[in-house]
């Protein structure tokens, strides 16, 4: 494996981590947006805020990680993607601003009238940001991003069927992941009714994601033949793993099983994202720019790999500490918020 | 890879405006992110060591401010990383592989900072007091590391080195250590880190000065003023020395930037130092002139030759000379005033072991926060506008770095609107927090390290 391939692998680890952790976060915003009104909706929102509060910031660092590895390791691809896909990426950036500030302020401004607005913004941008990021992935897969400064079409590059389907799929997958996570969080908070509430939503989101995935495969076959061929050959085992994990989650949720659903849901998403990477190999921009042709000089790639190694040694244990403390309720703003009902 | 189509001038203007605006906004939050955790830990440490409830309460409240500003700063920082591609694809496309490693290093620091900020701010209730304190200790160090990495990139843009470029403009080889430790790092990095501490120290102190002016002169407020003000006043003279050597280094490394800062039109010795005044092609109009002093500042002798703007063609000179000159003078002026404020505090403290309680001292502290932010922005204008027309000094012009995509004016407008709302929301939120704290001064839930046990509400 060349060092360019290794850096591409690191990039893809970042993409996978962002899809899983960032995705679960976006999905939590999605459920907050569609929780409706009333007592149960309030409790569901409280659970969401309580569950993602301590970890949300760290979850989104993965996006910065992906951007930095891309512009350092594969500068040309970065410049081409960001100039051609100026519109969806600008919209995603604006979504990130709205989302982050909505979240920051709804936590602190809880006695202000503005809390509602902040919550709305948080929810809405949790829907739009993964959608536009999904269209970017779709545009890249369908070969709509040529090498150069804004060399591709600014609009039609990301408004074809495949990008739009992938945008919708990103939203559905995020919602699915979040719902599965929130089932566990509801259990941790001792709210059996919310456990059922989110289990039902996980099932719904899983069905939607499955349907969109099937439609996506049809669109891939039409518009991104190279990736389609990859997914049905070298990437096939990972696609199968993803499907099996996804179905297993549904079975576990139906049975109300206590363990395993979360890990399997992560596995389902991670496998399909990795499968995508395998399918696209050796291209950064399918049939436009290969990993080797687009890679930085060796010294840069080596430094990136060293930095990544240091990051693994330093960040992974810290992150594990954070998640462990959060799961053991040693770090929290207060007590679990949703226990004021009789369903224990 | 040569730029064939010249981008519309308006796209360049819009991109520069958007970058300047978003960076100018982020730099304030970034400064707080670098320095406020240190103040918070100082107060926390004092609270635990001396069993000081006021100090602990300050630490706890500052940690809540850290939480909000860190979250908003993370967002505005993410926007900047998007802008590397959205606004400057030619720059990042060509040199991302040169300077990018620094951002990768910054990424580690930022990641660790995010993790430990989360543990610290959510750990007040259930972690044991000293464990909790130590969980916060990595934060200021991550802040220093992150600031080093980011500012080193800017230093590299001022003093690019450590790469080879083919005749076609492709970067063919990179020497990462030469990139990281470029010649501008030794003065630019400490200057920015100290600026972060000064801005944070004066800004936090100014909040309590306002409170004291309104009659809240309890121990809590005096401590809230003293801790940050001491840190800031102690560092102000250091900053002055660092800034002075930075100016001398720039006179050597980027003489045209220095000439623009000081409005030196023609190369000469015995150059007059002008304080303010309007820059024209015939020299400075108005302002206060000190004969020979500019030469003296550059080389400790009035015989020192200072290079003038006329040594390069007009298209290689920075724009807006008067603004640059004023920005530089304002920064230096505010820096000097800070030192004076520190002397005032120091003398009174030395003689009476207490903060000067006069209205005028409190007023001076109250405006020092805003003044520090103004100085920060002025310094940033000097280094950024002073580097123009280059994005990478004498290597790549800003106009050759900009995107060919349409619609930057639209995103600029949206971003300005969004950030105005964001800034207002941040200000309103912080004020609301302060009001709530005043109202709930007796509230049990505000007591740090209150009785903790298994959360009573969680049912198993």
HADDOCK unambig.tbl for C-alpha pairs under 7 A between the chains (distance, minus, plus):
assign (segid A and resid 54 and name CA) (segid B and resid 118 and name CA) 5.49 0.50 0.50
assign (segid A and resid 54 and name CA) (segid B and resid 122 and name CA) 6.67 0.50 0.50
assign (segid A and resid 57 and name CA) (segid B and resid 114 and name CA) 6.30 0.50 0.50
assign (segid A and resid 58 and name CA) (segid B and resid 111 and name CA) 6.49 0.50 0.50
assign (segid A and resid 58 and name CA) (segid B and resid 114 and name CA) 5.69 0.50 0.50
assign (segid A and resid 58 and name CA) (segid B and resid 115 and name CA) 6.04 0.50 0.50
assign (segid A and resid 61 and name CA) (segid B and resid 111 and name CA) 6.24 0.50 0.50
assign (segid A and resid 64 and name CA) (segid B and resid 78 and name CA) 6.58 0.50 0.50
assign (segid A and resid 65 and name CA) (segid B and resid 107 and name CA) 6.44 0.50 0.50
assign (segid A and resid 68 and name CA) (segid B and resid 100 and name CA) 6.65 0.50 0.50
assign (segid A and resid 68 and name CA) (segid B and resid 103 and name CA) 6.42 0.50 0.50
assign (segid A and resid 68 and name CA) (segid B and resid 104 and name CA) 6.09 0.50 0.50
assign (segid A and resid 69 and name CA) (segid B and resid 104 and name CA) 6.93 0.50 0.50
assign (segid A and resid 71 and name CA) (segid B and resid 92 and name CA) 6.67 0.50 0.50
assign (segid A and resid 71 and name CA) (segid B and resid 96 and name CA) 5.34 0.50 0.50
assign (segid A and resid 71 and name CA) (segid B and resid 97 and name CA) 6.78 0.50 0.50
assign (segid A and resid 71 and name CA) (segid B and resid 100 and name CA) 6.68 0.50 0.50
assign (segid A and resid 72 and name CA) (segid B and resid 96 and name CA) 4.87 0.50 0.50
assign (segid A and resid 72 and name CA) (segid B and resid 97 and name CA) 4.28 0.50 0.50
assign (segid A and resid 72 and name CA) (segid B and resid 100 and name CA) 4.42 0.50 0.50
assign (segid A and resid 72 and name CA) (segid B and resid 101 and name CA) 6.38 0.50 0.50
assign (segid A and resid 73 and name CA) (segid B and resid 97 and name CA) 5.96 0.50 0.50
assign (segid A and resid 75 and name CA) (segid B and resid 92 and name CA) 6.28 0.50 0.50
assign (segid A and resid 75 and name CA) (segid B and resid 93 and name CA) 4.39 0.50 0.50
assign (segid A and resid 75 and name CA) (segid B and resid 94 and name CA) 6.52 0.50 0.50
assign (segid A and resid 75 and name CA) (segid B and resid 96 and name CA) 5.45 0.50 0.50
assign (segid A and resid 75 and name CA) (segid B and resid 97 and name CA) 6.06 0.50 0.50
assign (segid A and resid 76 and name CA) (segid B and resid 93 and name CA) 4.67 0.50 0.50
assign (segid A and resid 78 and name CA) (segid B and resid 85 and name CA) 6.72 0.50 0.50
assign (segid A and resid 78 and name CA) (segid B and resid 93 and name CA) 6.63 0.50 0.50
assign (segid A and resid 79 and name CA) (segid B and resid 85 and name CA) 5.52 0.50 0.50
assign (segid A and resid 79 and name CA) (segid B and resid 89 and name CA) 4.37 0.50 0.50
assign (segid A and resid 79 and name CA) (segid B and resid 90 and name CA) 6.62 0.50 0.50
assign (segid A and resid 79 and name CA) (segid B and resid 92 and name CA) 6.53 0.50 0.50
assign (segid A and resid 79 and name CA) (segid B and resid 93 and name CA) 4.87 0.50 0.50
assign (segid A and resid 82 and name CA) (segid B and resid 85 and name CA) 4.94 0.50 0.50
assign (segid A and resid 82 and name CA) (segid B and resid 86 and name CA) 5.25 0.50 0.50
assign (segid A and resid 83 and name CA) (segid B and resid 85 and name CA) 6.64 0.50 0.50
assign (segid A and resid 83 and name CA) (segid B and resid 86 and name CA) 5.78 0.50 0.50
assign (segid A and resid 83 and name CA) (segid B and resid 89 and name CA) 6.42 0.50 0.50
assign (segid A and resid 83 and name CA) (segid B and resid 403 and name CA) 6.17 0.50 0.50
assign (segid A and resid 83 and name CA) (segid B and resid 405 and name CA) 5.92 0.50 0.50
assign (segid A and resid 84 and name CA) (segid B and resid 405 and name CA) 6.92 0.50 0.50
assign (segid A and resid 86 and name CA) (segid B and resid 86 and name CA) 5.98 0.50 0.50
assign (segid A and resid 86 and name CA) (segid B and resid 405 and name CA) 6.64 0.50 0.50
assign (segid A and resid 93 and name CA) (segid B and resid 79 and name CA) 5.93 0.50 0.50
assign (segid A and resid 93 and name CA) (segid B and resid 82 and name CA) 6.86 0.50 0.50
assign (segid A and resid 96 and name CA) (segid B and resid 75 and name CA) 6.73 0.50 0.50
assign (segid A and resid 97 and name CA) (segid B and resid 75 and name CA) 5.52 0.50 0.50
assign (segid A and resid 97 and name CA) (segid B and resid 76 and name CA) 6.90 0.50 0.50
assign (segid A and resid 100 and name CA) (segid B and resid 71 and name CA) 6.80 0.50 0.50
assign (segid A and resid 100 and name CA) (segid B and resid 72 and name CA) 6.69 0.50 0.50
assign (segid A and resid 100 and name CA) (segid B and resid 75 and name CA) 5.95 0.50 0.50
assign (segid A and resid 101 and name CA) (segid B and resid 72 and name CA) 5.92 0.50 0.50
assign (segid A and resid 104 and name CA) (segid B and resid 68 and name CA) 5.95 0.50 0.50
assign (segid A and resid 104 and name CA) (segid B and resid 71 and name CA) 6.16 0.50 0.50
assign (segid A and resid 105 and name CA) (segid B and resid 429 and name CA) 6.97 0.50 0.50
assign (segid A and resid 108 and name CA) (segid B and resid 429 and name CA) 6.81 0.50 0.50
assign (segid A and resid 109 and name CA) (segid B and resid 429 and name CA) 5.94 0.50 0.50
assign (segid A and resid 149 and name CA) (segid B and resid 89 and name CA) 6.63 0.50 0.50
assign (segid A and resid 149 and name CA) (segid B and resid 90 and name CA) 6.88 0.50 0.50
assign (segid A and resid 149 and name CA) (segid B and resid 403 and name CA) 6.34 0.50 0.50
assign (segid A and resid 149 and name CA) (segid B and resid 404 and name CA) 5.96 0.50 0.50
assign (segid A and resid 150 and name CA) (segid B and resid 403 and name CA) 6.99 0.50 0.50
assign (segid A and resid 150 and name CA) (segid B and resid 404 and name CA) 5.49 0.50 0.50
assign (segid A and resid 150 and name CA) (segid B and resid 405 and name CA) 5.45 0.50 0.50
assign (segid A and resid 189 and name CA) (segid B and resid 458 and name CA) 5.88 0.50 0.50
assign (segid A and resid 190 and name CA) (segid B and resid 458 and name CA) 6.02 0.50 0.50
assign (segid A and resid 190 and name CA) (segid B and resid 459 and name CA) 5.17 0.50 0.50
assign (segid A and resid 190 and name CA) (segid B and resid 460 and name CA) 6.37 0.50 0.50
assign (segid A and resid 296 and name CA) (segid B and resid 97 and name CA) 5.49 0.50 0.50
assign (segid A and resid 297 and name CA) (segid B and resid 172 and name CA) 5.98 0.50 0.50
assign (segid A and resid 297 and name CA) (segid B and resid 173 and name CA) 5.49 0.50 0.50
assign (segid A and resid 297 and name CA) (segid B and resid 174 and name CA) 6.53 0.50 0.50
assign (segid A and resid 299 and name CA) (segid B and resid 174 and name CA) 5.87 0.50 0.50
assign (segid A and resid 299 and name CA) (segid B and resid 175 and name CA) 6.69 0.50 0.50
assign (segid A and resid 300 and name CA) (segid B and resid 97 and name CA) 6.33 0.50 0.50
assign (segid A and resid 300 and name CA) (segid B and resid 101 and name CA) 6.98 0.50 0.50
assign (segid A and resid 300 and name CA) (segid B and resid 174 and name CA) 6.38 0.50 0.50
assign (segid A and resid 300 and name CA) (segid B and resid 176 and name CA) 6.83 0.50 0.50
assign (segid A and resid 303 and name CA) (segid B and resid 101 and name CA) 6.79 0.50 0.50
assign (segid A and resid 304 and name CA) (segid B and resid 101 and name CA) 6.16 0.50 0.50
assign (segid A and resid 307 and name CA) (segid B and resid 104 and name CA) 6.87 0.50 0.50
assign (segid A and resid 307 and name CA) (segid B and resid 105 and name CA) 6.41 0.50 0.50
assign (segid A and resid 311 and name CA) (segid B and resid 108 and name CA) 5.83 0.50 0.50
assign (segid A and resid 315 and name CA) (segid B and resid 112 and name CA) 6.24 0.50 0.50
assign (segid A and resid 318 and name CA) (segid B and resid 115 and name CA) 6.85 0.50 0.50
assign (segid A and resid 319 and name CA) (segid B and resid 115 and name CA) 6.54 0.50 0.50
assign (segid A and resid 322 and name CA) (segid B and resid 115 and name CA) 6.51 0.50 0.50
assign (segid A and resid 322 and name CA) (segid B and resid 119 and name CA) 6.39 0.50 0.50
assign (segid A and resid 330 and name CA) (segid B and resid 123 and name CA) 6.68 0.50 0.50
assign (segid A and resid 330 and name CA) (segid B and resid 126 and name CA) 5.28 0.50 0.50
assign (segid A and resid 330 and name CA) (segid B and resid 127 and name CA) 6.43 0.50 0.50
assign (segid A and resid 331 and name CA) (segid B and resid 119 and name CA) 6.38 0.50 0.50
assign (segid A and resid 331 and name CA) (segid B and resid 122 and name CA) 4.76 0.50 0.50
assign (segid A and resid 331 and name CA) (segid B and resid 123 and name CA) 4.54 0.50 0.50
assign (segid A and resid 331 and name CA) (segid B and resid 126 and name CA) 6.45 0.50 0.50
assign (segid A and resid 332 and name CA) (segid B and resid 122 and name CA) 4.97 0.50 0.50
assign (segid A and resid 332 and name CA) (segid B and resid 123 and name CA) 6.59 0.50 0.50
assign (segid A and resid 333 and name CA) (segid B and resid 122 and name CA) 5.56 0.50 0.50
assign (segid A and resid 335 and name CA) (segid B and resid 455 and name CA) 5.78 0.50 0.50
assign (segid A and resid 335 and name CA) (segid B and resid 457 and name CA) 6.46 0.50 0.50
assign (segid A and resid 336 and name CA) (segid B and resid 457 and name CA) 6.82 0.50 0.50
assign (segid A and resid 336 and name CA) (segid B and resid 458 and name CA) 6.26 0.50 0.50
assign (segid A and resid 339 and name CA) (segid B and resid 457 and name CA) 6.56 0.50 0.50
assign (segid A and resid 339 and name CA) (segid B and resid 458 and name CA) 6.99 0.50 0.50
assign (segid A and resid 344 and name CA) (segid B and resid 459 and name CA) 7.00 0.50 0.50
